[in-house]
Amino acid sequence: MADAGNGHSAKVEPLRKPRPCSECGRPSQREHYPFCSDRCRNLDLSRWLKGSYAIPVVEDDSKADDGYE
């Protein structure tokens, strides 16, 4: 086992690269990744639950006349 007092420190790389919070732009925090706080995380969750992040669908009328009735 290595001696902790020998002056050598292990180089530990973070699990994820720090990114700005998608809600407010502040640096993200590990416990709330990719958000900076629980508040920003809950704001994003609220938008998902309300359907604000729905993908718009465009109806294609040309496929409606393909013989299926």
mmCIF file as Biopython writes it, N, C-alpha, C and O atoms, coordinates in Angstrom:
data_model
#
loop_
_atom_site.group_PDB
_atom_site.id
_atom_site.type_symbol
_atom_site.label_atom_id
_atom_site.label_alt_id
_atom_site.label_comp_id
_atom_site.label_asym_id
_atom_site.label_entity_id
_atom_site.label_seq_id
_atom_site.pdbx_PDB_ins_code
_atom_site.Cartn_x
_atom_site.Cartn_y
_atom_site.Cartn_z
_atom_site.occupancy
_atom_site.B_iso_or_equiv
_atom_site.auth_seq_id
_atom_site.auth_asym_id
_atom_site.pdbx_PDB_model_num
ATOM 1   N N  . MET A ? 1  ? 0.826   -1.181 0.000   1.0 0.0 1  A 1 
ATOM 2   C CA . MET A ? 1  ? 0.000   0.000  0.000   1.0 0.0 1  A 1 
ATOM 3   C C  . MET A ? 1  ? 0.869   1.243  0.000   1.0 0.0 1  A 1 
ATOM 4   O O  . MET A ? 1  ? 1.907   1.269  0.662   1.0 0.0 1  A 1 
ATOM 5   N N  . ALA A ? 2  ? 0.470   2.261  -0.721  1.0 0.0 2  A 1 
ATOM 6   C CA . ALA A ? 2  ? 1.255   3.487  -0.814  1.0 0.0 2  A 1 
ATOM 7   C C  . ALA A ? 2  ? 1.096   4.325  0.439   1.0 0.0 2  A 1 
ATOM 8   O O  . ALA A ? 2  ? 0.032   4.356  1.058   1.0 0.0 2  A 1 
ATOM 9   N N  . ASP A ? 3  ? 2.167   5.000  0.799   1.0 0.0 3  A 1 
ATOM 10  C CA . ASP A ? 3  ? 2.157   5.875  1.961   1.0 0.0 3  A 1 
ATOM 11  C C  . ASP A ? 3  ? 1.502   7.198  1.583   1.0 0.0 3  A 1 
ATOM 12  O O  . ASP A ? 3  ? 1.894   7.829  0.601   1.0 0.0 3  A 1 
ATOM 13  N N  . ALA A ? 4  ? 0.502   7.622  2.360   1.0 0.0 4  A 1 
ATOM 14  C CA . ALA A ? 4  ? -0.232  8.847  2.060   1.0 0.0 4  A 1 
ATOM 15  C C  . ALA A ? 4  ? 0.616   10.092 2.279   1.0 0.0 4  A 1 
ATOM 16  O O  . ALA A ? 4  ? 0.303   11.143 1.721   1.0 0.0 4  A 1 
ATOM 17  N N  . GLY A ? 5  ? 1.668   10.009 3.064   1.0 0.0 5  A 1 
ATOM 18  C CA . GLY A ? 5  ? 2.481   11.173 3.378   1.0 0.0 5  A 1 
ATOM 19  C C  . GLY A ? 5  ? 3.733   11.290 2.531   1.0 0.0 5  A 1 
ATOM 20  O O  . GLY A ? 5  ? 4.638   12.041 2.894   1.0 0.0 5  A 1 
ATOM 21  N N  . ASN A ? 6  ? 3.824   10.573 1.408   1.0 0.0 6  A 1 
ATOM 22  C CA . ASN A ? 6  ? 5.051   10.583 0.623   1.0 0.0 6  A 1 
ATOM 23  C C  . ASN A ? 6  ? 5.144   11.760 -0.346  1.0 0.0 6  A 1 
ATOM 24  O O  . ASN A ? 6  ? 6.150   11.896 -1.041  1.0 0.0 6  A 1 
ATOM 25  N N  . GLY A ? 7  ? 4.127   12.608 -0.409  1.0 0.0 7  A 1 
ATOM 26  C CA . GLY A ? 7  ? 4.183   13.781 -1.266  1.0 0.0 7  A 1 
ATOM 27  C C  . GLY A ? 7  ? 3.666   13.550 -2.671  1.0 0.0 7  A 1 
ATOM 28  O O  . GLY A ? 7  ? 3.527   14.509 -3.430  1.0 0.0 7  A 1 
ATOM 29  N N  . HIS A ? 8  ? 3.379   12.330 -3.040  1.0 0.0 8  A 1 
ATOM 30  C CA . HIS A ? 8  ? 2.846   12.034 -4.366  1.0 0.0 8  A 1 
ATOM 31  C C  . HIS A ? 8  ? 1.325   11.996 -4.294  1.0 0.0 8  A 1 
ATOM 32  O O  . HIS A ? 8  ? 0.743   11.376 -3.404  1.0 0.0 8  A 1 
ATOM 33  N N  . SER A ? 9  ? 0.706   12.660 -5.233  1.0 0.0 9  A 1 
ATOM 34  C CA . SER A ? 9  ? -0.758  12.610 -5.268  1.0 0.0 9  A 1 
ATOM 35  C C  . SER A ? 9  ? -1.195  11.968 -6.572  1.0 0.0 9  A 1 
ATOM 36  O O  . SER A ? 9  ? -0.598  12.194 -7.624  1.0 0.0 9  A 1 
ATOM 37  N N  . ALA A ? 10 ? -2.216  11.187 -6.490  1.0 0.0 10 A 1 
ATOM 38  C CA . ALA A ? 10 ? -2.740  10.525 -7.675  1.0 0.0 10 A 1 
ATOM 39  C C  . ALA A ? 10 ? -3.503  11.539 -8.517  1.0 0.0 10 A 1 
ATOM 40  O O  . ALA A ? 10 ? -4.216  12.395 -7.993  1.0 0.0 10 A 1 
ATOM 41  N N  . LYS A ? 11 ? -3.341  11.426 -9.823  1.0 0.0 11 A 1 
ATOM 42  C CA . LYS A ? 11 ? -4.076  12.309 -10.719 1.0 0.0 11 A 1 
ATOM 43  C C  . LYS A ? 11 ? -5.442  11.668 -10.990 1.0 0.0 11 A 1 
ATOM 44  O O  . LYS A ? 11 ? -5.535  10.614 -11.619 1.0 0.0 11 A 1 
ATOM 45  N N  . VAL A ? 12 ? -6.473  12.311 -10.512 1.0 0.0 12 A 1 
ATOM 46  C CA . VAL A ? 12 ? -7.824  11.800 -10.662 1.0 0.0 12 A 1 
ATOM 47  C C  . VAL A ? 12 ? -8.564  12.688 -11.650 1.0 0.0 12 A 1 
ATOM 48  O O  . VAL A ? 12 ? -8.662  13.899 -11.455 1.0 0.0 12 A 1 
ATOM 49  N N  . GLU A ? 13 ? -9.082  12.083 -12.705 1.0 0.0 13 A 1 
ATOM 50  C CA . GLU A ? 13 ? -9.841  12.838 -13.697 1.0 0.0 13 A 1 
ATOM 51  C C  . GLU A ? 13 ? -11.319 12.796 -13.342 1.0 0.0 13 A 1 
ATOM 52  O O  . GLU A ? 13 ? -11.812 11.770 -12.872 1.0 0.0 13 A 1 
ATOM 53  N N  . PRO A ? 14 ? -12.036 13.899 -13.559 1.0 0.0 14 A 1 
ATOM 54  C CA . PRO A ? 14 ? -13.469 13.902 -13.262 1.0 0.0 14 A 1 
ATOM 55  C C  . PRO A ? 14 ? -14.200 12.924 -14.170 1.0 0.0 14 A 1 
ATOM 56  O O  . PRO A ? 14 ? -13.758 12.643 -15.284 1.0 0.0 14 A 1 
ATOM 57  N N  . LEU A ? 15 ? -15.326 12.408 -13.680 1.0 0.0 15 A 1 
ATOM 58  C CA . LEU A ? 15 ? -16.121 11.459 -14.454 1.0 0.0 15 A 1 
ATOM 59  C C  . LEU A ? 15 ? -16.720 12.105 -15.690 1.0 0.0 15 A 1 
ATOM 60  O O  . LEU A ? 15 ? -16.790 11.482 -16.749 1.0 0.0 15 A 1 
ATOM 61  N N  . ARG A ? 16 ? -17.150 13.347 -15.558 1.0 0.0 16 A 1 
ATOM 62  C CA . ARG A ? 16 ? -17.760 14.072 -16.667 1.0 0.0 16 A 1 
ATOM 63  C C  . ARG A ? 16 ? -17.098 15.437 -16.802 1.0 0.0 16 A 1 
ATOM 64  O O  . ARG A ? 16 ? -16.668 16.040 -15.819 1.0 0.0 16 A 1 
ATOM 65  N N  . LYS A ? 17 ? -17.030 15.899 -18.024 1.0 0.0 17 A 1 
ATOM 66  C CA . LYS A ? 17 ? -16.482 17.221 -18.264 1.0 0.0 17 A 1 
ATOM 67  C C  . LYS A ? 17 ? -17.474 18.266 -17.766 1.0 0.0 17 A 1 
ATOM 68  O O  . LYS A ? 17 ? -18.662 18.159 -18.073 1.0 0.0 17 A 1 
ATOM 69  N N  . PRO A ? 18 ? -17.035 19.277 -17.006 1.0 0.0 18 A 1 
ATOM 70  C CA . PRO A ? 18 ? -17.956 20.318 -16.529 1.0 0.0 18 A 1 
ATOM 71  C C  . PRO A ? 18 ? -18.590 21.056 -17.705 1.0 0.0 18 A 1 
ATOM 72  O O  . PRO A ? 18 ? -17.915 21.398 -18.677 1.0 0.0 18 A 1 
ATOM 73  N N  . ARG A ? 19 ? -19.877 21.293 -17.603 1.0 0.0 19 A 1 
ATOM 74  C CA . ARG A ? 19 ? -20.620 22.004 -18.641 1.0 0.0 19 A 1 
ATOM 75  C C  . ARG A ? 19 ? -21.460 23.073 -17.973 1.0 0.0 19 A 1 
ATOM 76  O O  . ARG A ? 19 ? -21.751 22.976 -16.781 1.0 0.0 19 A 1 
ATOM 77  N N  . PRO A ? 20 ? -21.855 24.093 -18.725 1.0 0.0 20 A 1 
ATOM 78  C CA . PRO A ? 20 ? -22.757 25.085 -18.145 1.0 0.0 20 A 1 
ATOM 79  C C  . PRO A ? 20 ? -24.150 24.482 -17.960 1.0 0.0 20 A 1 
ATOM 80  O O  . PRO A ? 20 ? -24.582 23.627 -18.732 1.0 0.0 20 A 1 
ATOM 81  N N  . CYS A ? 21 ? -24.826 24.939 -16.941 1.0 0.0 21 A 1 
ATOM 82  C CA . CYS A ? 21 ? -26.196 24.506 -16.656 1.0 0.0 21 A 1 
ATOM 83  C C  . CYS A ? 21 ? -27.084 24.895 -17.838 1.0 0.0 21 A 1 
ATOM 84  O O  . CYS A ? 21 ? -26.993 26.010 -18.350 1.0 0.0 21 A 1 
ATOM 85  N N  . SER A ? 22 ? -27.934 23.977 -18.262 1.0 0.0 22 A 1 
ATOM 86  C CA . SER A ? 22 ? -28.797 24.257 -19.414 1.0 0.0 22 A 1 
ATOM 87  C C  . SER A ? 22 ? -29.926 25.231 -19.077 1.0 0.0 22 A 1 
ATOM 88  O O  . SER A ? 22 ? -30.575 25.758 -19.980 1.0 0.0 22 A 1 
ATOM 89  N N  . GLU A ? 23 ? -30.165 25.471 -17.806 1.0 0.0 23 A 1 
ATOM 90  C CA . GLU A ? 23 ? -31.219 26.407 -17.394 1.0 0.0 23 A 1 
ATOM 91  C C  . GLU A ? 23 ? -30.689 27.834 -17.215 1.0 0.0 23 A 1 
ATOM 92  O O  . GLU A ? 23 ? -31.271 28.785 -17.737 1.0 0.0 23 A 1 
ATOM 93  N N  . CYS A ? 24 ? -29.587 27.978 -16.478 1.0 0.0 24 A 1 
ATOM 94  C CA . CYS A ? 24 ? -29.131 29.327 -16.123 1.0 0.0 24 A 1 
ATOM 95  C C  . CYS A ? 24 ? -27.726 29.665 -16.614 1.0 0.0 24 A 1 
ATOM 96  O O  . CYS A ? 24 ? -27.338 30.832 -16.580 1.0 0.0 24 A 1 
ATOM 97  N N  . GLY A ? 25 ? -26.954 28.681 -17.068 1.0 0.0 25 A 1 
ATOM 98  C CA . GLY A ? 25 ? -25.630 28.935 -17.599 1.0 0.0 25 A 1 
ATOM 99  C C  . GLY A ? 25 ? -24.492 28.864 -16.592 1.0 0.0 25 A 1 
ATOM 100 O O  . GLY A ? 25 ? -23.329 28.946 -16.985 1.0 0.0 25 A 1 
ATOM 101 N N  . ARG A ? 26 ? -24.793 28.715 -15.299 1.0 0.0 26 A 1 
ATOM 102 C CA . ARG A ? 26 ? -23.727 28.583 -14.302 1.0 0.0 26 A 1 
ATOM 103 C C  . ARG A ? 26 ? -23.065 27.209 -14.453 1.0 0.0 26 A 1 
ATOM 104 O O  . ARG A ? 26 ? -23.656 26.313 -15.057 1.0 0.0 26 A 1 
ATOM 105 N N  . PRO A ? 27 ? -21.862 27.026 -13.922 1.0 0.0 27 A 1 
ATOM 106 C CA . PRO A ? 27 ? -21.195 25.718 -14.021 1.0 0.0 27 A 1 
ATOM 107 C C  . PRO A ? 27 ? -22.018 24.620 -13.333 1.0 0.0 27 A 1 
ATOM 108 O O  . PRO A ? 27 ? -22.569 24.826 -12.252 1.0 0.0 27 A 1 
ATOM 109 N N  . SER A ? 28 ? -22.086 23.461 -13.977 1.0 0.0 28 A 1 
ATOM 110 C CA . SER A ? 28 ? -22.858 22.350 -13.412 1.0 0.0 28 A 1 
ATOM 111 C C  . SER A ? 28 ? -22.147 21.781 -12.186 1.0 0.0 28 A 1 
ATOM 112 O O  . SER A ? 28 ? -20.930 21.902 -12.043 1.0 0.0 28 A 1 
ATOM 113 N N  . GLN A ? 29 ? -22.920 21.167 -11.321 1.0 0.0 29 A 1 
ATOM 114 C CA . GLN A ? 29 ? -22.400 20.538 -10.112 1.0 0.0 29 A 1 
ATOM 115 C C  . GLN A ? 29 ? -22.556 19.032 -10.236 1.0 0.0 29 A 1 
ATOM 116 O O  . GLN A ? 29 ? -23.519 18.549 -10.832 1.0 0.0 29 A 1 
ATOM 117 N N  . ARG A ? 30 ? -21.626 18.303 -9.684  1.0 0.0 30 A 1 
ATOM 118 C CA . ARG A ? 30 ? -21.607 16.845 -9.811  1.0 0.0 30 A 1 
ATOM 119 C C  . ARG A ? 30 ? -22.894 16.190 -9.327  1.0 0.0 30 A 1 
ATOM 120 O O  . ARG A ? 30 ? -23.407 15.285 -9.985  1.0 0.0 30 A 1 
ATOM 121 N N  . GLU A ? 31 ? -23.419 16.627 -8.197  1.0 0.0 31 A 1 
ATOM 122 C CA . GLU A ? 31 ? -24.613 15.986 -7.640  1.0 0.0 31 A 1 
ATOM 123 C C  . GLU A ? 31 ? -25.898 16.328 -8.388  1.0 0.0 31 A 1 
ATOM 124 O O  . GLU A ? 31 ? -26.917 15.667 -8.184  1.0 0.0 31 A 1 
ATOM 125 N N  . HIS A ? 32 ? -25.874 17.343 -9.247  1.0 0.0 32 A 1 
ATOM 126 C CA . HIS A ? 32 ? -27.066 17.755 -10.000 1.0 0.0 32 A 1 
ATOM 127 C C  . HIS A ? 32 ? -26.834 17.705 -11.508 1.0 0.0 32 A 1 
ATOM 128 O O  . HIS A ? 32 ? -27.641 18.249 -12.263 1.0 0.0 32 A 1 
ATOM 129 N N  . TYR A ? 33 ? -25.770 17.077 -11.963 1.0 0.0 33 A 1 
ATOM 130 C CA . TYR A ? 33 ? -25.358 17.080 -13.369 1.0 0.0 33 A 1 
ATOM 131 C C  . TYR A ? 33 ? -26.501 16.706 -14.303 1.0 0.0 33 A 1 
ATOM 132 O O  . TYR A ? 33 ? -27.197 15.729 -14.027 1.0 0.0 33 A 1 
ATOM 133 N N  . PRO A ? 34 ? -26.728 17.427 -15.388 1.0 0.0 34 A 1 
ATOM 134 C CA . PRO A ? 34 ? -25.966 18.524 -15.969 1.0 0.0 34 A 1 
ATOM 135 C C  . PRO A ? 34 ? -26.430 19.897 -15.504 1.0 0.0 34 A 1 
ATOM 136 O O  . PRO A ? 34 ? -26.177 20.892 -16.183 1.0 0.0 34 A 1 
ATOM 137 N N  . PHE A ? 35 ? -27.099 19.969 -14.371 1.0 0.0 35 A 1 
ATOM 138 C CA . PHE A ? 35 ? -27.599 21.237 -13.837 1.0 0.0 35 A 1 
ATOM 139 C C  . PHE A ? 35 ? -26.703 21.716 -12.706 1.0 0.0 35 A 1 
ATOM 140 O O  . PHE A ? 35 ? -25.846 20.979 -12.219 1.0 0.0 35 A 1 
ATOM 141 N N  . CYS A ? 36 ? -26.915 22.971 -12.292 1.0 0.0 36 A 1 
ATOM 142 C CA . CYS A ? 36 ? -26.092 23.538 -11.223 1.0 0.0 36 A 1 
ATOM 143 C C  . CYS A ? 36 ? -26.729 23.352 -9.849  1.0 0.0 36 A 1 
ATOM 144 O O  . CYS A ? 36 ? -26.038 23.401 -8.831  1.0 0.0 36 A 1 
ATOM 145 N N  . SER A ? 37 ? -28.040 23.140 -9.817  1.0 0.0 37 A 1 
ATOM 146 C CA . SER A ? 37 ? -28.720 23.035 -8.531  1.0 0.0 37 A 1 
ATOM 147 C C  . SER A ? 37 ? -29.997 22.208 -8.673  1.0 0.0 37 A 1 
ATOM 148 O O  . SER A ? 37 ? -30.433 21.885 -9.777  1.0 0.0 37 A 1 
ATOM 149 N N  . ASP A ? 38 ? -30.571 21.882 -7.538  1.0 0.0 38 A 1 
ATOM 150 C CA . ASP A ? 38 ? -31.826 21.145 -7.529  1.0 0.0 38 A 1 
ATOM 151 C C  . ASP A ? 38 ? -32.949 21.992 -8.126  1.0 0.0 38 A 1 
ATOM 152 O O  . ASP A ? 38 ? -33.871 21.456 -8.741  1.0 0.0 38 A 1 
ATOM 153 N N  . ARG A ? 39 ? -32.874 23.302 -7.949  1.0 0.0 39 A 1 
ATOM 154 C CA . ARG A ? 39 ? -33.891 24.197 -8.507  1.0 0.0 39 A 1 
ATOM 155 C C  . ARG A ? 39 ? -33.936 24.103 -10.029 1.0 0.0 39 A 1 
ATOM 156 O O  . ARG A ? 39 ? -35.008 23.946 -10.613 1.0 0.0 39 A 1 
ATOM 157 N N  . CYS A ? 40 ? -32.765 24.199 -10.674 1.0 0.0 40 A 1 
ATOM 158 C CA . CYS A ? 40 ? -32.715 24.120 -12.141 1.0 0.0 40 A 1 
ATOM 159 C C  . CYS A ? 40 ? -33.140 22.735 -12.624 1.0 0.0 40 A 1 
ATOM 160 O O  . CYS A ? 40 ? -33.797 22.616 -13.658 1.0 0.0 40 A 1 
ATOM 161 N N  . ARG A ? 41 ? -32.777 21.698 -11.893 1.0 0.0 41 A 1 
ATOM 162 C CA . ARG A ? 41 ? -33.187 20.335 -12.248 1.0 0.0 41 A 1 
ATOM 163 C C  . ARG A ? 41 ? -34.705 20.214 -12.206 1.0 0.0 41 A 1 
ATOM 164 O O  . ARG A ? 41 ? -35.301 19.619 -13.104 1.0 0.0 41 A 1 
ATOM 165 N N  . ASN A ? 42 ? -35.340 20.774 -11.171 1.0 0.0 42 A 1 
ATOM 166 C CA . ASN A ? 42 ? -36.794 20.700 -11.047 1.0 0.0 42 A 1 
ATOM 167 C C  . ASN A ? 42 ? -37.518 21.541 -12.091 1.0 0.0 42 A 1 
ATOM 168 O O  . ASN A ? 42 ? -38.600 21.165 -12.542 1.0 0.0 42 A 1 
ATOM 169 N N  . LEU A ? 43 ? -36.938 22.674 -12.482 1.0 0.0 43 A 1 
ATOM 170 C CA . LEU A ? 43 ? -37.525 23.480 -13.556 1.0 0.0 43 A 1 
ATOM 171 C C  . LEU A ? 43 ? -37.570 22.691 -14.858 1.0 0.0 43 A 1 
ATOM 172 O O  . LEU A ? 43 ? -38.574 22.720 -15.570 1.0 0.0 43 A 1 
ATOM 173 N N  . ASP A ? 44 ? -36.492 21.990 -15.167 1.0 0.0 44 A 1 
ATOM 174 C CA . ASP A ? 44 ? -36.436 21.185 -16.383 1.0 0.0 44 A 1 
ATOM 175 C C  . ASP A ? 44 ? -37.425 20.026 -16.312 1.0 0.0 44 A 1 
ATOM 176 O O  . ASP A ? 44 ? -38.111 19.742 -17.293 1.0 0.0 44 A 1 
ATOM 177 N N  . LEU A ? 45 ? -37.506 19.366 -15.186 1.0 0.0 45 A 1 
ATOM 178 C CA . LEU A ? 45 ? -38.459 18.272 -15.009 1.0 0.0 45 A 1 
ATOM 179 C C  . LEU A ? 45 ? -39.892 18.765 -15.173 1.0 0.0 45 A 1 
ATOM 180 O O  . LEU A ? 45 ? -40.721 18.084 -15.777 1.0 0.0 45 A 1 
ATOM 181 N N  . SER A ? 46 ? -40.181 19.928 -14.644 1.0 0.0 46 A 1 
ATOM 182 C CA . SER A ? 46 ? -41.513 20.516 -14.770 1.0 0.0 46 A 1 
ATOM 183 C C  . SER A ? 46 ? -41.882 20.740 -16.236 1.0 0.0 46 A 1 
ATOM 184 O O  . SER A ? 46 ? -43.017 20.492 -16.641 1.0 0.0 46 A 1 
ATOM 185 N N  . ARG A ? 47 ? -40.924 21.206 -17.020 1.0 0.0 47 A 1 
ATOM 186 C CA . ARG A ? 47 ? -41.185 21.404 -18.454 1.0 0.0 47 A 1 
ATOM 187 C C  . ARG A ? 47 ? -41.470 20.087 -19.157 1.0 0.0 47 A 1 
ATOM 188 O O  . ARG A ? 47 ? -42.345 20.025 -20.021 1.0 0.0 47 A 1 
ATOM 189 N N  . TRP A ? 48 ? -40.745 19.035 -18.801 1.0 0.0 48 A 1 
ATOM 190 C CA . TRP A ? 48 ? -41.003 17.721 -19.390 1.0 0.0 48 A 1 
ATOM 191 C C  . TRP A ? 48 ? -42.403 17.234 -19.033 1.0 0.0 48 A 1 
ATOM 192 O O  . TRP A ? 48 ? -43.127 16.727 -19.890 1.0 0.0 48 A 1 
ATOM 193 N N  . LEU A ? 49 ? -42.780 17.388 -17.770 1.0 0.0 49 A 1 
ATOM 194 C CA . LEU A ? 49 ? -44.078 16.881 -17.316 1.0 0.0 49 A 1 
ATOM 195 C C  . LEU A ? 49 ? -45.251 17.658 -17.895 1.0 0.0 49 A 1 
ATOM 196 O O  . LEU A ? 49 ? -46.333 17.101 -18.078 1.0 0.0 49 A 1 
ATOM 197 N N  . LYS A ? 50 ? -45.048 18.944 -18.186 1.0 0.0 50 A 1 
ATOM 198 C CA . LYS A ? 50 ? -46.103 19.762 -18.788 1.0 0.0 50 A 1 
ATOM 199 C C  . LYS A ? 50 ? -46.205 19.557 -20.291 1.0 0.0 50 A 1 
ATOM 200 O O  . LYS A ? 50 ? -47.179 19.999 -20.900 1.0 0.0 50 A 1 
ATOM 201 N N  . GLY A ? 51 ? -45.230 18.900 -20.907 1.0 0.0 51 A 1 
ATOM 202 C CA . GLY A ? 51 ? -45.245 18.666 -22.346 1.0 0.0 51 A 1 
ATOM 203 C C  . GLY A ? 51 ? -44.620 19.777 -23.153 1.0 0.0 51 A 1 
ATOM 204 O O  . GLY A ? 51 ? -44.822 19.835 -24.366 1.0 0.0 51 A 1 
ATOM 205 N N  . SER A ? 52 ? -43.870 20.658 -22.528 1.0 0.0 52 A 1 
ATOM 206 C CA . SER A ? 52 ? -43.231 21.759 -23.245 1.0 0.0 52 A 1 
ATOM 207 C C  . SER A ? 52 ? -42.145 21.288 -24.205 1.0 0.0 52 A 1 
ATOM 208 O O  . SER A ? 52 ? -41.817 21.994 -25.158 1.0 0.0 52 A 1 
ATOM 209 N N  . TYR A ? 53 ? -41.589 20.113 -23.967 1.0 0.0 53 A 1 
ATOM 210 C CA . TYR A ? 53 ? -40.519 19.591 -24.803 1.0 0.0 53 A 1 
ATOM 211 C C  . TYR A ? 53 ? -41.032 18.613 -25.857 1.0 0.0 53 A 1 
ATOM 212 O O  . TYR A ? 53 ? -40.271 17.762 -26.317 1.0 0.0 53 A 1 
ATOM 213 N N  . ALA A ? 54 ? -42.297 18.713 -26.249 1.0 0.0 54 A 1 
ATOM 214 C CA . ALA A ? 54 ? -42.865 17.809 -27.243 1.0 0.0 54 A 1 
ATOM 215 C C  . ALA A ? 54 ? -42.260 18.085 -28.614 1.0 0.0 54 A 1 
ATOM 216 O O  . ALA A ? 54 ? -41.959 19.230 -28.952 1.0 0.0 54 A 1 
ATOM 217 N N  . ILE A ? 55 ? -42.090 17.041 -29.388 1.0 0.0 55 A 1 
ATOM 218 C CA . ILE A ? 55 ? -41.565 17.164 -30.746 1.0 0.0 55 A 1 
ATOM 219 C C  . ILE A ? 55 ? -42.736 17.454 -31.675 1.0 0.0 55 A 1 
ATOM 220 O O  . ILE A ? 55 ? -43.695 16.684 -31.713 1.0 0.0 55 A 1 
ATOM 221 N N  . PRO A ? 56 ? -42.672 18.552 -32.424 1.0 0.0 56 A 1 
ATOM 222 C CA . PRO A ? 56 ? -43.784 18.887 -33.323 1.0 0.0 56 A 1 
ATOM 223 C C  . PRO A ? 56 ? -43.883 17.871 -34.465 1.0 0.0 56 A 1 
ATOM 224 O O  . PRO A ? 56 ? -42.874 17.420 -35.007 1.0 0.0 56 A 1 
ATOM 225 N N  . VAL A ? 57 ? -45.123 17.525 -34.815 1.0 0.0 57 A 1 
ATOM 226 C CA . VAL A ? 57 ? -45.371 16.560 -35.883 1.0 0.0 57 A 1 
ATOM 227 C C  . VAL A ? 57 ? -46.088 17.279 -37.015 1.0 0.0 57 A 1 
ATOM 228 O O  . VAL A ? 57 ? -47.045 18.019 -36.787 1.0 0.0 57 A 1 
ATOM 229 N N  . VAL A ? 58 ? -45.619 17.056 -38.234 1.0 0.0 58 A 1 
ATOM 230 C CA . VAL A ? 58 ? -46.236 17.648 -39.412 1.0 0.0 58 A 1 
ATOM 231 C C  . VAL A ? 58 ? -46.993 16.535 -40.129 1.0 0.0 58 A 1 
ATOM 232 O O  . VAL A ? 58 ? -46.414 15.514 -40.498 1.0 0.0 58 A 1 
ATOM 233 N N  . GLU A ? 59 ? -48.273 16.742 -40.318 1.0 0.0 59 A 1 
ATOM 234 C CA . GLU A ? 59 ? -49.090 15.756 -41.020 1.0 0.0 59 A 1 
ATOM 235 C C  . GLU A ? 59 ? -48.756 15.774 -42.503 1.0 0.0 59 A 1 
ATOM 236 O O  . GLU A ? 59 ? -48.641 16.844 -43.101 1.0 0.0 59 A 1 
ATOM 237 N N  . ASP A ? 60 ? -48.600 14.603 -43.099 1.0 0.0 60 A 1 
ATOM 238 C CA . ASP A ? 60 ? -48.315 14.483 -44.525 1.0 0.0 60 A 1 
ATOM 239 C C  . ASP A ? 60 ? -49.565 13.975 -45.217 1.0 0.0 60 A 1 
ATOM 240 O O  . ASP A ? 60 ? -49.898 12.796 -45.100 1.0 0.0 60 A 1 
ATOM 241 N N  . ASP A ? 61 ? -50.270 14.851 -45.944 1.0 0.0 61 A 1 
ATOM 242 C CA . ASP A ? 61 ? -51.531 14.490 -46.589 1.0 0.0 61 A 1 
ATOM 243 C C  . ASP A ? 61 ? -51.347 13.546 -47.774 1.0 0.0 61 A 1 
ATOM 244 O O  . ASP A ? 61 ? -52.300 12.876 -48.173 1.0 0.0 61 A 1 
ATOM 245 N N  . SER A ? 62 ? -50.162 13.476 -48.337 1.0 0.0 62 A 1 
ATOM 246 C CA . SER A ? 62 ? -49.947 12.596 -49.482 1.0 0.0 62 A 1 
ATOM 247 C C  . SER A ? 62 ? -50.037 11.128 -49.079 1.0 0.0 62 A 1 
ATOM 248 O O  . SER A ? 62 ? -50.386 10.295 -49.915 1.0 0.0 62 A 1 
ATOM 249 N N  . LYS A ? 63 ? -49.740 10.787 -47.848 1.0 0.0 63 A 1 
ATOM 250 C CA . LYS A ? 63 ? -49.825 9.397  -47.396 1.0 0.0 63 A 1 
ATOM 251 C C  . LYS A ? 63 ? -51.249 9.019  -47.009 1.0 0.0 63 A 1 
ATOM 252 O O  . LYS A ? 63 ? -51.543 7.838  -46.828 1.0 0.0 63 A 1 
ATOM 253 N N  . ALA A ? 64 ? -52.128 9.991  -46.882 1.0 0.0 64 A 1 
ATOM 254 C CA . ALA A ? 64 ? -53.513 9.716  -46.502 1.0 0.0 64 A 1 
ATOM 255 C C  . ALA A ? 64 ? -54.289 9.043  -47.640 1.0 0.0 64 A 1 
ATOM 256 O O  . ALA A ? 64 ? -55.300 8.394  -47.376 1.0 0.0 64 A 1 
ATOM 257 N N  . ASP A ? 65 ? -53.852 9.176  -48.881 1.0 0.0 65 A 1 
ATOM 258 C CA . ASP A ? 65 ? -54.532 8.609  -50.041 1.0 0.0 65 A 1 
ATOM 259 C C  . ASP A ? 65 ? -53.867 7.328  -50.535 1.0 0.0 65 A 1 
ATOM 260 O O  . ASP A ? 65 ? -53.858 7.071  -51.739 1.0 0.0 65 A 1 
ATOM 261 N N  . ASP A ? 66 ? -53.313 6.523  -49.640 1.0 0.0 66 A 1 
ATOM 262 C CA . ASP A ? 66 ? -52.599 5.327  -50.078 1.0 0.0 66 A 1 
ATOM 263 C C  . ASP A ? 66 ? -53.498 4.079  -50.148 1.0 0.0 66 A 1 
ATOM 264 O O  . ASP A ? 66 ? -52.987 2.979  -50.354 1.0 0.0 66 A 1 
ATOM 265 N N  . GLY A ? 67 ? -54.817 4.224  -49.981 1.0 0.0 67 A 1 
ATOM 266 C CA . GLY A ? 67 ? -55.729 3.114  -50.166 1.0 0.0 67 A 1 
ATOM 267 C C  . GLY A ? 67 ? -56.228 2.483  -48.872 1.0 0.0 67 A 1 
ATOM 268 O O  . GLY A ? 67 ? -57.110 1.625  -48.910 1.0 0.0 67 A 1 
ATOM 269 N N  . TYR A ? 68 ? -55.689 2.885  -47.741 1.0 0.0 68 A 1 
ATOM 270 C CA . TYR A ? 68 ? -56.158 2.330  -46.460 1.0 0.0 68 A 1 
ATOM 271 C C  . TYR A ? 68 ? -57.306 3.183  -45.943 1.0 0.0 68 A 1 
ATOM 272 O O  . TYR A ? 68 ? -57.126 4.371  -45.677 1.0 0.0 68 A 1 
ATOM 273 N N  . GLU A ? 69 ? -58.478 2.590  -45.801 1.0 0.0 69 A 1 
ATOM 274 C CA . GLU A ? 69 ? -59.618 3.337  -45.296 1.0 0.0 69 A 1 
ATOM 275 C C  . GLU A ? 69 ? -60.338 2.561  -44.253 1.0 0.0 69 A 1 
ATOM 276 O O  . GLU A ? 69 ? -61.335 3.035  -43.708 1.0 0.0 69 A 1 
#
